[in-house]
Amino acid sequence: MRKRRRKEEEHENVERWMVSYADFVTLLFCFFTAMYAISNIDTSKLGKFVDSMRSAFNVEGARGNAISIIEGVQIFVPADVEVESNVREILGTFITDTKGSIDVKRDTRGVVISVADKYFFGTGDSDLKEESKGALDKIASAIMQYPNMIRIEGHTDNVPMSSDKFPSNWELSASRGINVAKYLMYTHNISPGRISTIGYSEFKPVASNDTPEGRAKNRRVDIVILNETESKKEPI
């Protein structure tokens, strides 16, 4: 009786490898299921998931970032100073070579890429110049690195505008903003849901309209990478 019991105790379980193998197969199944789920993402469910993860890990405000609602999904919006630095790096020599025609700054809206009208358009026109598209390509590459909403603002000086195509500065400023938006959407496939356009005419000047230099500064297109506060003001 003792010998039989000793033999049972000494019996080696040669099938233990099946447990590890089963665990490995289960992990593979979970991995490929996750990949399939990501490829068929439901934004409303993703929003709930990110919300729960934020609560679980208390990540709001981590590393200077904020959480915002973009296209129905909660996502991380980088700090403005990070975005400004990266945009300046990507645009590189365009900022200096254009001799003041392109500028990057931060304000209450977020990060503003301000482009003088003469660099993008002919006088009284809203069609993009071919030579300006290189800078727009660079701007697009910067925008695509972030999930932020983008607002494109057209501005003019206070010199009255009247033509068959543009009866006033309102139409001209709006058309310029729209054409920049169309280039970003159709050439670089930036989601239309991220972009809004607005024409301010002459009513948001950054300089005095009493001098030619001031009027030149006012004729511009501002491409604004909106921060969290401004993004929330956009319709969802």
Secondary structure, 3 states (H helix, E strand, C coil): CHHHHHHHHHCCCCCCHHHHHHHHHHHHHHHHHHHHHHHCCCHHHHHHHHHHHHHHHCCCCHHHCEEEEECCEEEEECCHHHHHHHHHHHHCHHHHHCCCCEEEEEECCEEEEEEEHHHHCCCCCCCCCHHHHHHHHHHHHHHCCCCCCEEEEEECCCCCCCCCCCCCHHHHHHHHHHHHHHHHHHHHCCCHHHEEEEECCCCCCCCCCCCHHHHHHHCEEEEEEECHHHHCCCCC
